[in-house]
Amino acid sequence: MNNPVLQWQIVASDPEGTSSFYRELFGWTVTNANALGYRQIDTGPGMSGGLWPAPPGTKGFVQLFVGVQDVEQAVADAMRLGASVIVPPAVLPDGDHVAILADPNGIPFGIMRH
């Protein structure tokens, strides 16, 4: 089974300040010209990602998105193995099919159809 990490995202309480920090530190390009206003980060060669506002009272973190063939089946399999669902499977306005889970240790991760 080939389930690669497709992208990453930073979830931050101060998305604008966090965007500025990484732009200035690494020269990354940050844009939000998409249906959700999601801050997409282009790191140059390598894997790009994005930046999303953290829910109120939540500490920031980095989240990986793993590619799967069937999002619903992957959610069911993850739950059977002890994961919990944070955001149930959904199709985003840009067509991405995603879900956000927490592994048995409470570490959040995303899955997306590829």
Residue, then its C-alpha position, 0 to 999 in steps of 0.5 A: m500500500n502506498n500512502p505517502v505524506l502529501q502535504w503538511q500544515i501549521v495550525a497557529s493561533d496567530p496565522e498572520g504573524t506565523s506567515s510573516f515569521y516563515r516568510e522572513l526566516f526562510g523566504w517561503t511564499v504564502t498566498n491565500a487565493n483559494a476558495l477557503g482563504y487557506r494560506q498556502i505555503d510554497t517552500g520551493p523544492g520539496m513538499s509545500g504546505g499551508l497554514w490554518p488558524a487554530p481553534p480558540g484556546t488551542k496550542g499551535f502544532v504541525q500536521l501531516f496529511v497522508g494520501v489514501q485511496d478511500v477516505e471513509q475506509a481509512v477513517a474506519d480503519a484508524m478508528r478500529l486501531g484506536a484513533s478518534v475523529i476530529v473532523p469527519p470526512a468532507v469534500l472541500p470547495d476545491g474538491d479535496h476529500v479530507a478528514i482529520l483524526a487523532d492517533p491513539n496518542g492524541i497526535p492529530f493528522g489528516i488524510m486526503r484522497h490521492 
